[in-house]
Amino acid sequence: MKTRAITGFFFIIVLIGAVLFGEYIFVPFFVIMAGMCAHEFYRMVSSESIKPLQTFGILSAVIMAGITGLVLLHILPINSLLVGILFVFAAYIATLFRKTSQPISDVAYTLFGLLYSAVPFCFFIALGFLKGSYNAYIPLGFLILLWTNDTGAYLAGRSFGRYKLFERISPNKTWEGFIGGVLLAVVVALNLARYFPELASMQWVIVALIIGVFGTLGDLVESMLKRNLGVKDSGNILPGHGGVLDRFDGLLMAAPLAYIFLKFILR
């Protein structure tokens, strides 16, 4: 528990620093996170019968997230985002030249890895540029609500947890924990506008609800993936926490939906 707490503390400090130190730290840092998550995903799914294009997938994840960042920094034109389509066709073609037993499964896992572990970071990076220029406080607020939801779920589940949420997927998660996480995130969101006035209180509340519901579902999806593959953690780079993908599982589903809400629905 002590190792977990120390690792978690320093990981949060690093994340906060990456967000607050400006766009030229923010973008590269989360591009690297996208690449690391893709690496952990491909390592998890690889087996004797399934052999995704690991190097191709990791490079594609980094390039996709990097192009997104460069477009948002106004270094590349927005049309550059269409390059992502080329990665799909490149994966199809590259598989033709590999002698593996299940080539269709290989390319399917390769593309799923990009969709699952890289695309969400493109949306999270875009949260920092919602209003045109870089603003650290929207992605920082998102992370605070994500951590708040996790903390509330842990405390409520440990104190009051009785009814299982998805026992076959994650035996430790309870409805009480889920409700406690959402409630704590909403309470924090109601006060967040005082310090981060970039969004109104009710906008932060809706972001908190998105994180509470879809962040939890993202966590469950990763648990389902690990259970299906027979692994406990996505990696071991973070002592006491597992891998980077384990720490960002809630972000993977919540970040795209939060961005869509803030960018398009509000407008």
Backbone as JSON, one array per atom type, in Angstrom:
{
  "sequence": "MKTRAITGFFFIIVLIGAVLFGEYIFVPFFVIMAGMCAHEFYRMVSSESIKPLQTFGILSAVIMAGITGLVLLHILPINSLLVGILFVFAAYIATLFRKTSQPISDVAYTLFGLLYSAVPFCFFIALGFLKGSYNAYIPLGFLILLWTNDTGAYLAGRSFGRYKLFERISPNKTWEGFIGGVLLAVVVALNLARYFPELASMQWVIVALIIGVFGTLGDLVESMLKRNLGVKDSGNILPGHGGVLDRFDGLLMAAPLAYIFLKFILR",
  "N": [[0.83, -1.21, 0.0], [1.99, 1.21, 0.76], [3.94, 1.56, -1.23], [2.27, 1.79, -3.46], [0.92, 4.17, -2.85], [3.04, 6.05, -2.85], [3.98, 5.85, -5.49], [1.63, 6.61, -6.86], [1.38, 9.27, -5.97], [3.66, 10.59, -7.04], [3.24, 10.12, -9.73], [0.92, 11.59, -10.22], [1.9, 14.17, -9.7], [3.73, 14.42, -11.81], [1.96, 14.33, -14.0], [0.39, 16.64, -13.54], [2.37, 18.59, -13.74], [3.09, 18.21, -16.44], [0.82, 19.15, -17.7], [0.61, 21.82, -16.8], [2.97, 23.1, -17.55], [2.9, 24.16, -20.06], [2.03, 24.16, -23.63], [4.03, 22.99, -25.19], [5.15, 21.09, -23.65], [2.98, 19.66, -22.74], [1.74, 18.52, -25.1], [3.84, 16.78, -26.31], [4.26, 15.07, -24.09], [1.81, 13.67, -23.69], [1.57, 12.5, -26.14], [3.64, 10.67, -25.97], [2.55, 9.13, -23.89], [0.39, 7.99, -25.26], [1.78, 6.34, -27.05], [3.03, 4.61, -25.21], [0.83, 3.38, -24.0], [-0.21, 2.05, -26.24], [1.91, 0.29, -26.69], [1.77, -1.32, -24.36], [-0.75, -2.43, -24.74], [-0.43, -3.98, -27.13], [1.5, -5.75, -26.28], [0.09, -7.14, -24.33], [-1.93, -8.49, -25.82], [-0.56, -10.1, -27.56], [0.3, -13.36, -28.63], [0.91, -16.91, -29.16], [-0.75, -17.45, -31.29], [-1.86, -15.0, -32.01], [-0.54, -12.24, -33.5], [-0.07, -9.17, -33.51], [0.83, -6.22, -35.45], [3.22, -4.95, -33.93], [5.35, -2.97, -33.79], [4.63, -1.31, -35.93], [2.07, -0.53, -35.0], [2.64, 0.86, -32.59], [4.26, 2.98, -33.52], [2.4, 4.16, -35.24], [0.47, 5.0, -33.4], [1.9, 6.97, -31.99], [2.48, 8.74, -34.08], [-0.11, 9.46, -34.97], [-1.2, 10.73, -32.65], [0.75, 12.67, -32.41], [0.49, 14.16, -34.81], [-2.07, 15.17, -34.39], [-1.53, 16.88, -32.21], [0.28, 18.69, -33.46], [-1.36, 19.84, -35.38], [-3.17, 21.17, -33.73], [-1.44, 22.94, -32.58], [-1.09, 24.59, -34.62], [0.9, 24.09, -36.45], [0.8, 22.19, -38.43], [-1.52, 21.8, -41.19], [-5.1, 21.33, -40.88], [-6.0, 19.33, -42.54], [-4.1, 17.4, -42.38], [-4.86, 15.52, -40.55], [-6.16, 13.57, -41.94], [-4.31, 11.72, -42.58], [-4.45, 9.64, -40.84], [-6.2, 7.77, -41.96], [-4.62, 6.5, -43.8], [-3.04, 4.83, -42.25], [-4.73, 2.74, -41.66], [-5.08, 1.42, -44.16], [-2.41, 0.85, -44.6], [-1.89, -1.01, -42.59], [-3.48, -3.14, -43.47], [-2.13, -3.81, -45.86], [0.51, -4.32, -45.01], [0.15, -6.65, -43.55], [-0.21, -8.55, -45.5], [2.32, -9.33, -46.21], [3.3, -10.8, -44.17], [3.95, -13.93, -42.68], [1.83, -15.45, -40.98], [-0.38, -17.33, -38.83], [-2.98, -16.4, -38.42], [-3.82, -13.97, -40.07], [-5.91, -12.07, -40.42], [-6.95, -11.73, -37.85], [-4.66, -10.67, -36.72], [-4.36, -8.14, -38.01], [-6.75, -7.04, -37.19], [-6.48, -6.84, -34.39], [-4.34, -5.09, -34.38], [-5.43, -2.69, -35.46], [-7.5, -2.31, -33.65], [-6.03, -1.8, -31.37], [-5.01, 0.76, -31.94], [-7.39, 2.24, -32.08], [-8.35, 1.85, -29.5], [-6.3, 2.6, -27.65], [-4.86, 4.81, -28.61], [-6.36, 6.78, -30.09], [-8.13, 7.95, -28.09], [-6.3, 9.57, -26.66], [-5.73, 11.51, -28.52], [-8.09, 12.98, -28.46], [-7.99, 13.8, -25.79], [-5.71, 15.44, -25.79], [-6.73, 17.39, -27.47], [-8.57, 18.58, -25.77], [-7.13, 20.48, -24.44], [-7.05, 22.56, -26.19], [-9.5, 23.65, -26.68], [-10.57, 26.19, -26.91], [-9.25, 27.35, -28.98], [-6.5, 28.53, -28.56], [-3.91, 27.23, -26.37], [-5.05, 26.04, -23.26], [-4.5, 25.24, -20.06], [-6.22, 24.54, -18.01], [-8.6, 23.22, -18.57], [-8.0, 20.47, -19.45], [-6.64, 19.86, -17.06], [-8.65, 20.16, -15.12], [-10.3, 18.11, -16.0], [-8.66, 15.86, -15.42], [-8.52, 16.12, -12.62], [-11.19, 15.64, -11.9], [-11.39, 13.05, -12.82], [-9.6, 11.7, -11.12], [-10.86, 12.3, -8.71], [-13.29, 10.95, -8.98], [-12.35, 8.3, -9.04], [-11.23, 8.14, -6.47], [-13.47, 8.64, -4.81], [-15.05, 6.45, -5.52], [-13.47, 4.34, -4.61], [-13.33, 4.84, -1.81], [-16.07, 4.87, -1.05], [-16.87, 2.36, -1.95], [-15.27, 0.71, -0.39], [-16.15, 1.32, 2.16], [-18.97, 1.1, 2.15], [-19.65, -0.75, 0.28], [-21.63, -3.23, -1.18], [-23.41, -4.31, -3.07], [-22.7, -5.86, -6.06], [-21.27, -4.47, -9.01], [-20.37, -5.27, -11.69], [-19.83, -8.24, -11.41], [-18.74, -10.48, -12.72], [-16.85, -9.36, -14.3], [-15.33, -7.43, -12.84], [-14.8, -8.11, -9.74], [-14.49, -6.52, -7.43], [-15.74, -4.09, -7.72], [-18.5, -2.06, -6.86], [-22.0, -1.08, -6.72], [-22.43, 0.87, -4.82], [-19.88, 2.0, -4.62], [-19.62, 3.02, -7.21], [-21.71, 4.97, -7.24], [-20.83, 6.59, -5.14], [-18.41, 7.55, -6.2], [-19.31, 9.08, -8.42], [-20.9, 10.99, -7.1], [-19.01, 12.35, -5.47], [-17.35, 13.41, -7.45], [-19.14, 15.15, -8.71], [-19.66, 16.96, -6.63], [-17.12, 18.14, -6.36], [-16.93, 19.22, -8.91], [-18.89, 21.2, -8.86], [-17.64, 23.16, -7.47], [-15.45, 23.69, -8.94], [-15.48, 25.63, -10.91], [-14.9, 27.99, -9.62], [-12.18, 28.1, -9.43], [-11.28, 27.31, -11.9], [-12.42, 29.03, -14.18], [-12.9, 28.69, -16.88], [-14.9, 27.02, -17.7], [-18.4, 26.9, -16.95], [-20.1, 26.2, -13.81], [-22.15, 24.2, -14.12], [-21.4, 23.1, -16.53], [-18.98, 21.92, -15.84], [-20.07, 20.07, -14.07], [-21.51, 18.37, -15.78], [-19.39, 17.33, -17.25], [-18.2, 15.95, -15.14], [-20.16, 14.01, -14.68], [-20.06, 12.62, -17.08], [-17.47, 11.59, -16.85], [-17.8, 10.09, -14.49], [-19.67, 8.1, -15.24], [-18.83, 7.05, -17.82], [-16.11, 6.86, -17.47], [-15.98, 4.9, -15.52], [-17.1, 2.79, -16.98], [-15.11, 2.57, -18.91], [-13.02, 1.65, -17.32], [-14.09, -0.83, -16.62], [-14.19, -2.04, -19.13], [-11.46, -2.3, -19.71], [-10.81, -4.07, -17.66], [-12.31, -6.25, -18.49], [-10.97, -6.84, -20.86], [-8.41, -7.57, -19.85], [-9.13, -9.76, -18.28], [-10.09, -11.46, -20.23], [-7.72, -11.96, -21.57], [-6.23, -13.1, -19.62], [-4.48, -11.75, -17.88], [-3.1, -9.81, -15.17], [-2.27, -7.12, -14.85], [-1.69, -4.35, -17.09], [0.93, -3.75, -17.42], [4.12, -3.2, -15.77], [5.35, -0.87, -15.09], [4.68, 1.06, -13.26], [5.09, 0.79, -10.03], [3.0, -0.99, -7.85], [0.75, -0.09, -9.12], [0.58, -1.13, -11.64], [0.46, -0.96, -15.13], [0.81, 1.82, -17.5], [-1.47, 1.95, -19.06], [-3.33, 0.89, -17.31], [-3.66, 3.02, -15.56], [-4.84, 4.94, -17.1], [-7.26, 3.98, -17.93], [-9.87, 4.89, -17.4], [-9.86, 7.35, -18.69], [-9.85, 6.67, -21.39], [-12.37, 6.19, -22.48], [-13.88, 8.3, -21.51], [-12.64, 10.78, -22.2], [-12.92, 11.29, -25.1], [-15.75, 11.59, -25.2], [-16.22, 13.7, -23.43], [-14.88, 15.73, -24.78], [-16.4, 15.87, -27.18], [-18.86, 16.69, -26.13], [-18.19, 19.23, -24.99], [-17.14, 20.61, -27.2], [-18.9, 20.42, -29.41], [-21.66, 19.98, -28.68], [-22.18, 21.99, -26.77], [-21.61, 24.21, -28.36]],
  "CA": [[0.0, 0.0, 0.0], [2.89, 2.36, 0.81], [4.52, 1.7, -2.57], [1.2, 2.26, -4.32], [0.66, 5.57, -2.52], [4.18, 6.86, -3.3], [3.94, 5.86, -6.96], [0.49, 7.42, -7.27], [1.65, 10.68, -5.68], [4.62, 11.13, -8.01], [2.62, 10.06, -11.05], [0.01, 12.74, -10.3], [2.74, 15.37, -9.8], [4.25, 14.47, -13.18], [0.85, 14.68, -14.89], [0.05, 18.04, -13.33], [3.45, 19.37, -14.34], [3.01, 18.12, -17.9], [-0.3, 19.99, -18.15], [0.79, 23.22, -16.45], [4.2, 23.68, -18.08], [2.7, 24.72, -21.39], [1.63, 23.26, -24.7], [5.15, 22.27, -25.77], [5.38, 19.95, -22.77], [1.7, 18.93, -22.71], [1.52, 17.7, -26.3], [4.77, 15.63, -26.4], [4.09, 14.13, -22.98], [0.67, 12.78, -23.9], [1.9, 11.69, -27.32], [4.42, 9.55, -25.43], [1.61, 8.27, -23.18], [-0.34, 7.22, -26.26], [2.68, 5.3, -27.52], [3.24, 3.64, -24.13], [-0.4, 2.6, -23.86], [-0.27, 1.14, -27.38], [2.91, -0.75, -26.45], [1.24, -2.25, -23.37], [-1.87, -3.16, -25.34], [0.05, -5.0, -28.05], [2.2, -6.77, -25.5], [-0.92, -7.96, -23.67], [-2.72, -9.33, -26.72], [0.3, -10.98, -28.36], [0.36, -14.76, -28.2], [1.41, -17.79, -30.22], [-1.65, -17.4, -32.45], [-2.16, -13.61, -32.36], [0.71, -11.48, -33.61], [-0.33, -7.85, -34.11], [1.99, -5.49, -35.95], [3.51, -4.14, -32.74], [6.14, -1.77, -34.11], [3.77, -0.46, -36.75], [1.0, 0.01, -34.18], [3.18, 1.85, -31.66], [4.64, 4.17, -34.31], [1.17, 4.78, -35.72], [-0.15, 5.68, -32.27], [2.69, 8.17, -31.73], [2.32, 9.67, -35.22], [-1.47, 9.99, -34.95], [-1.31, 11.7, -31.56], [1.65, 13.78, -32.72], [-0.13, 14.99, -35.85], [-3.15, 15.9, -33.72], [-0.92, 17.98, -31.46], [0.85, 19.67, -34.38], [-2.49, 20.57, -35.98], [-3.7, 22.07, -32.7], [-0.43, 23.99, -32.38], [-1.08, 25.36, -35.88], [2.13, 23.82, -37.18], [0.33, 21.47, -39.6], [-2.91, 22.11, -41.55], [-6.06, 20.37, -40.34], [-6.11, 18.21, -43.48], [-3.1, 16.39, -42.02], [-5.51, 14.48, -39.77], [-6.59, 12.51, -42.84], [-3.24, 10.72, -42.66], [-4.88, 8.49, -40.05], [-6.83, 6.78, -42.83], [-3.56, 5.75, -44.46], [-2.56, 3.79, -41.35], [-5.63, 1.59, -41.79], [-4.71, 0.7, -45.38], [-1.04, 0.35, -44.44], [-1.97, -2.23, -41.78], [-3.98, -4.2, -44.35], [-1.11, -4.19, -46.84], [1.66, -4.9, -44.31], [-0.2, -8.0, -43.13], [-0.06, -9.44, -46.65], [3.72, -9.75, -46.32], [3.68, -11.55, -42.97], [3.53, -15.33, -42.69], [1.27, -15.79, -39.67], [-1.49, -18.28, -38.95], [-4.28, -15.71, -38.4], [-3.53, -12.6, -40.49], [-7.05, -11.17, -40.21], [-6.94, -11.42, -36.42], [-3.49, -9.81, -36.47], [-4.65, -6.77, -38.43], [-7.87, -6.56, -36.36], [-5.92, -6.41, -33.1], [-3.5, -3.91, -34.62], [-6.28, -1.51, -35.61], [-8.21, -2.1, -32.39], [-5.09, -1.16, -30.45], [-4.98, 2.19, -32.25], [-8.67, 2.82, -31.69], [-8.54, 1.75, -28.06], [-5.28, 3.21, -26.8], [-4.24, 6.03, -29.17], [-7.35, 7.8, -30.46], [-8.58, 8.73, -26.94], [-5.32, 10.6, -26.29], [-5.91, 12.62, -29.47], [-9.17, 13.8, -27.92], [-7.56, 14.45, -24.55], [-4.84, 16.55, -26.19], [-7.6, 18.43, -28.02], [-9.23, 19.29, -24.67], [-6.3, 21.63, -24.08], [-7.14, 23.6, -27.22], [-10.93, 23.82, -26.97], [-10.9, 27.59, -27.24], [-8.32, 27.84, -29.99], [-5.15, 28.48, -28.02], [-3.77, 26.27, -25.28], [-5.52, 26.4, -21.92], [-4.17, 24.06, -19.25], [-7.14, 24.26, -16.91], [-9.66, 22.27, -18.94], [-7.5, 19.11, -19.23], [-6.33, 19.66, -15.64], [-9.93, 19.92, -14.46], [-10.72, 16.75, -16.38], [-7.88, 14.9, -14.63], [-8.93, 16.23, -11.21], [-12.47, 14.95, -11.76], [-11.13, 11.62, -13.01], [-9.01, 11.21, -9.87], [-11.88, 12.42, -7.68], [-14.23, 9.85, -9.18], [-11.68, 7.07, -8.6], [-11.09, 8.19, -5.01], [-14.8, 8.48, -4.23], [-15.49, 5.07, -5.74], [-12.69, 3.47, -3.72], [-13.73, 5.05, -0.41], [-17.46, 4.44, -0.84], [-16.94, 0.91, -2.12], [-14.64, 0.05, 0.75], [-16.92, 1.59, 3.38], [-20.39, 0.72, 2.07], [-19.87, -1.65, -0.85], [-22.38, -4.46, -0.91], [-24.0, -4.85, -4.29], [-21.69, -5.89, -7.11], [-21.61, -3.74, -10.23], [-20.18, -6.27, -12.75], [-19.02, -9.19, -10.66], [-18.0, -11.38, -13.61], [-15.76, -8.59, -14.92], [-14.5, -6.83, -11.8], [-15.48, -8.49, -8.5], [-14.35, -5.55, -6.35], [-16.53, -2.89, -7.97], [-19.87, -2.14, -6.34], [-22.88, 0.04, -7.05], [-22.19, 1.93, -3.83], [-18.66, 2.68, -5.03], [-19.93, 3.79, -8.43], [-22.5, 6.15, -6.85], [-19.96, 7.45, -4.35], [-17.47, 8.22, -7.1], [-20.02, 10.1, -9.19], [-21.31, 12.08, -6.21], [-17.84, 13.15, -5.08], [-16.92, 14.15, -8.64], [-20.1, 16.24, -8.91], [-19.42, 17.97, -5.59], [-15.9, 18.86, -6.74], [-17.22, 19.97, -10.13], [-19.67, 22.39, -8.5], [-16.72, 24.18, -6.94], [-14.29, 23.81, -9.81], [-15.56, 26.88, -11.69], [-14.3, 29.08, -8.84], [-10.74, 28.11, -9.66], [-11.09, 27.15, -13.34], [-13.63, 29.65, -14.75], [-13.01, 28.43, -18.31], [-16.22, 26.41, -17.86], [-19.35, 27.21, -15.88], [-20.27, 25.1, -12.85], [-22.96, 23.12, -14.66], [-20.61, 22.43, -17.55], [-18.08, 21.02, -15.12], [-20.88, 18.97, -13.52], [-21.79, 17.41, -16.86], [-18.12, 16.63, -17.49], [-18.05, 15.01, -14.02], [-21.09, 12.89, -14.91], [-19.48, 11.84, -18.18], [-16.33, 10.86, -16.29], [-18.3, 9.11, -13.53], [-20.33, 6.97, -15.92], [-18.05, 6.43, -18.89], [-14.81, 6.5, -16.92], [-16.18, 3.6, -14.88], [-17.25, 1.8, -18.05], [-13.78, 2.37, -19.49], [-12.3, 0.81, -16.37], [-14.63, -2.18, -16.75], [-13.78, -2.59, -20.42], [-10.08, -2.77, -19.6], [-10.84, -5.27, -16.82], [-12.81, -7.32, -19.35], [-9.87, -7.18, -21.76], [-7.38, -8.29, -19.11], [-9.68, -11.05, -17.89], [-10.14, -12.27, -21.45], [-6.35, -12.33, -21.93], [-5.63, -13.81, -18.5], [-3.39, -10.98, -17.27], [-3.54, -9.01, -14.01], [-2.0, -5.71, -15.12], [-1.24, -4.11, -18.46], [2.38, -3.63, -17.38], [4.68, -3.1, -14.41], [6.19, 0.33, -15.04], [4.29, 1.85, -12.09], [5.0, -0.15, -8.89], [1.78, -0.92, -7.08], [-0.37, 0.33, -9.96], [0.57, -1.85, -12.9], [0.97, -0.25, -16.29], [0.26, 3.13, -17.83], [-2.83, 1.72, -19.54], [-4.17, 0.7, -16.12], [-3.91, 4.32, -14.94], [-5.61, 5.79, -18.0], [-8.4, 3.24, -18.47], [-11.07, 5.73, -17.35], [-9.73, 8.42, -19.68], [-9.97, 6.18, -22.75], [-13.74, 6.37, -22.96], [-14.45, 9.57, -21.06], [-12.05, 11.95, -22.86], [-13.6, 11.61, -26.36], [-17.12, 12.05, -24.97], [-16.14, 15.04, -22.83], [-14.52, 16.66, -25.86], [-17.57, 16.03, -28.07], [-19.84, 17.52, -25.42], [-17.73, 20.62, -24.84], [-16.82, 21.23, -28.49], [-19.98, 20.45, -30.39], [-23.0, 20.11, -28.09], [-22.3, 23.34, -26.2], [-21.6, 25.21, -29.42]],
  "C": [[0.87, 1.27, 0.0], [3.51, 2.63, -0.56], [3.5, 2.27, -3.54], [0.95, 3.75, -4.1], [1.79, 6.47, -3.04], [4.18, 6.98, -4.82], [2.83, 6.75, -7.46], [0.75, 8.9, -7.07], [2.57, 11.27, -6.75], [4.05, 11.11, -9.43], [1.68, 11.25, -11.25], [0.81, 14.03, -10.44], [3.28, 15.52, -11.22], [3.15, 14.89, -14.16], [0.47, 16.15, -14.77], [1.11, 18.94, -13.95], [3.38, 19.37, -15.85], [1.9, 19.0, -18.45], [0.01, 21.48, -17.94], [2.01, 23.88, -17.09], [4.09, 24.12, -19.53], [2.48, 23.68, -22.47], [2.79, 22.45, -25.27], [5.7, 21.18, -24.85], [4.15, 19.05, -22.79], [1.56, 17.99, -23.9], [2.51, 16.54, -26.38], [4.57, 14.6, -25.29], [2.95, 13.16, -23.25], [0.75, 12.02, -25.22], [2.69, 10.46, -26.87], [3.51, 8.59, -24.67], [0.8, 7.42, -24.13], [0.51, 6.07, -26.77], [2.9, 4.21, -26.47], [2.02, 2.76, -23.93], [-0.55, 1.62, -25.01], [0.71, -0.02, -27.19], [2.37, -1.78, -25.45], [0.09, -3.07, -23.94], [-1.37, -4.29, -26.23], [0.8, -6.11, -27.33], [1.21, -7.7, -24.81], [-1.58, -8.95, -24.61], [-1.87, -10.31, -27.52], [0.36, -12.38, -27.75], [0.92, -15.59, -29.35], [0.56, -17.67, -31.49], [-1.96, -15.98, -32.92], [-0.86, -12.81, -32.34], [0.42, -10.14, -34.29], [0.96, -7.19, -34.57], [2.42, -4.48, -34.87], [4.26, -2.85, -33.08], [5.33, -0.79, -34.93], [2.7, 0.22, -35.9], [1.48, 1.09, -33.23], [3.56, 3.13, -32.39], [3.41, 4.9, -34.82], [0.48, 5.56, -34.62], [0.57, 7.01, -31.98], [2.47, 9.2, -32.85], [0.92, 10.28, -35.22], [-1.65, 11.04, -33.88], [-0.43, 12.92, -31.83], [1.08, 14.72, -33.77], [-1.28, 15.8, -35.26], [-2.61, 17.1, -32.97], [-0.38, 19.07, -32.36], [-0.23, 20.48, -35.1], [-3.03, 21.59, -34.98], [-2.73, 23.2, -32.38], [-0.27, 24.87, -33.62], [0.25, 25.24, -36.63], [1.82, 23.06, -38.48], [-1.1, 21.88, -39.92], [-3.83, 21.0, -41.07], [-6.24, 19.16, -41.25], [-5.13, 17.09, -43.16], [-3.72, 15.24, -41.21], [-5.98, 13.31, -40.63], [-5.54, 11.43, -43.0], [-3.62, 9.47, -41.88], [-5.5, 7.39, -40.88], [-5.76, 5.9, -43.48], [-3.02, 4.62, -43.58], [-3.43, 2.54, -41.44], [-5.23, 0.76, -43.0], [-3.3, 0.11, -45.27], [-1.03, -0.94, -43.61], [-2.48, -3.4, -42.61], [-2.85, -4.73, -45.23], [0.08, -4.87, -46.16], [1.39, -6.34, -43.91], [-0.05, -9.01, -44.26], [1.34, -10.04, -46.72], [4.21, -10.51, -45.1], [3.14, -12.97, -43.06], [3.09, -15.73, -41.29], [0.02, -16.64, -39.88], [-2.85, -17.6, -39.03], [-4.09, -14.24, -38.79], [-4.66, -11.62, -40.25], [-7.16, -10.78, -38.74], [-5.8, -10.47, -36.08], [-3.8, -8.35, -36.82], [-5.8, -6.19, -37.6], [-7.37, -6.07, -35.01], [-5.04, -5.18, -33.26], [-4.35, -2.64, -34.68], [-7.08, -1.24, -34.33], [-7.31, -1.44, -31.36], [-4.99, 0.32, -30.68], [-6.26, 2.87, -31.78], [-8.81, 2.89, -30.17], [-7.56, 2.6, -27.26], [-4.7, 4.51, -27.33], [-5.26, 7.13, -29.45], [-7.86, 8.59, -29.24], [-7.6, 9.82, -26.51], [-5.35, 11.77, -27.28], [-7.0, 13.55, -28.96], [-8.77, 14.5, -26.64], [-6.64, 15.62, -24.85], [-5.68, 17.71, -26.7], [-8.36, 19.19, -26.94], [-8.43, 20.53, -24.25], [-6.42, 22.79, -25.04], [-8.59, 23.88, -27.6], [-11.28, 25.23, -27.43], [-9.89, 28.2, -28.2], [-6.87, 27.75, -29.54], [-5.11, 27.56, -26.8], [-4.26, 26.84, -23.96], [-5.39, 25.17, -21.04], [-5.3, 23.63, -18.34], [-8.3, 23.35, -17.28], [-9.15, 20.83, -18.85], [-7.13, 18.83, -17.77], [-7.6, 19.4, -14.85], [-10.46, 18.53, -14.75], [-9.98, 15.72, -15.52], [-8.28, 14.93, -13.16], [-10.25, 15.48, -10.99], [-12.31, 13.44, -11.94], [-10.57, 11.01, -11.73], [-10.03, 11.25, -8.74], [-12.87, 11.27, -7.77], [-13.61, 8.53, -8.7], [-11.58, 7.0, -7.08], [-12.43, 7.96, -4.33], [-15.3, 7.05, -4.36], [-14.77, 4.11, -4.8], [-13.17, 3.59, -2.28], [-15.15, 4.55, -0.14], [-17.58, 2.92, -0.97], [-16.37, 0.17, -0.94], [-15.48, 0.2, 2.01], [-18.33, 1.01, 3.33], [-20.67, -0.34, 1.02], [-20.54, -2.96, -0.48], [-22.87, -5.12, -2.19], [-23.01, -4.73, -5.44], [-22.19, -5.19, -8.38], [-21.53, -4.67, -11.44], [-19.26, -7.34, -12.19], [-18.19, -10.08, -11.57], [-16.81, -10.69, -14.28], [-14.8, -8.06, -13.88], [-15.17, -7.05, -10.44], [-15.45, -7.43, -7.4], [-15.21, -4.29, -6.54], [-17.97, -3.09, -7.53], [-20.68, -0.94, -6.8], [-22.67, 1.2, -6.09], [-20.93, 2.71, -4.18], [-18.89, 3.55, -6.25], [-20.67, 5.08, -8.08], [-21.64, 7.12, -6.05], [-18.96, 8.21, -5.2], [-18.12, 9.34, -7.88], [-20.39, 11.28, -8.31], [-20.13, 12.96, -5.81], [-17.34, 13.98, -6.26], [-17.85, 15.34, -8.9], [-19.89, 17.35, -7.89], [-18.18, 18.8, -5.93], [-16.16, 19.73, -7.96], [-17.99, 21.25, -9.83], [-18.79, 23.52, -8.01], [-15.56, 24.49, -7.89], [-14.28, 25.13, -10.59], [-14.98, 28.07, -10.93], [-12.81, 29.23, -9.15], [-10.4, 27.99, -11.15], [-12.32, 27.71, -14.06], [-13.77, 29.46, -16.26], [-14.34, 27.77, -18.66], [-17.1, 26.81, -16.69], [-19.54, 25.98, -14.99], [-21.04, 23.93, -13.44], [-22.25, 22.4, -15.8], [-19.61, 21.47, -16.92], [-18.85, 19.83, -14.55], [-21.17, 17.92, -14.59], [-20.53, 16.64, -17.22], [-17.88, 15.59, -16.38], [-18.95, 13.79, -14.2], [-20.58, 12.0, -16.04], [-18.33, 10.97, -17.66], [-16.82, 9.76, -15.34], [-18.88, 7.88, -14.19], [-19.38, 6.28, -16.89], [-16.61, 6.13, -18.47], [-14.89, 5.14, -16.24], [-16.33, 2.5, -15.92], [-15.92, 1.52, -18.74], [-12.92, 1.47, -18.63], [-12.76, -0.64, -16.51], [-14.23, -2.84, -18.07], [-12.35, -3.09, -20.36], [-9.99, -4.01, -18.72], [-11.31, -6.47, -17.63], [-11.71, -7.8, -20.3], [-8.82, -8.01, -21.04], [-7.87, -9.67, -18.68], [-9.71, -12.0, -19.08], [-8.75, -12.79, -21.83], [-5.63, -13.07, -20.81], [-4.44, -13.1, -17.89], [-3.95, -10.11, -16.14], [-3.4, -7.52, -14.28], [-1.53, -5.57, -16.57], [0.28, -4.01, -18.55], [2.86, -3.53, -15.95], [5.55, -1.86, -14.23], [5.9, 1.19, -13.82], [4.1, 0.9, -10.91], [3.73, 0.08, -8.07], [0.55, -0.54, -7.88], [-0.47, -0.45, -11.26], [1.17, -1.03, -14.02], [0.32, 1.11, -16.49], [-1.19, 2.99, -18.29], [-3.8, 1.52, -18.38], [-4.55, 2.04, -15.48], [-4.79, 5.21, -15.8], [-6.87, 5.11, -18.52], [-9.69, 4.07, -18.44], [-11.05, 6.84, -18.38], [-10.1, 7.94, -21.07], [-11.37, 6.34, -23.32], [-14.29, 7.75, -22.63], [-13.92, 10.78, -21.83], [-12.71, 12.27, -24.2], [-15.01, 12.16, -26.15], [-17.15, 13.43, -24.33], [-15.8, 16.08, -23.88], [-15.71, 16.92, -26.78], [-18.61, 16.91, -27.41], [-19.42, 18.99, -25.4], [-17.56, 21.33, -26.18], [-18.05, 21.43, -29.35], [-21.36, 20.68, -29.78], [-23.2, 21.5, -27.51], [-22.39, 24.39, -27.29], [-22.92, 25.22, -30.18]]
}
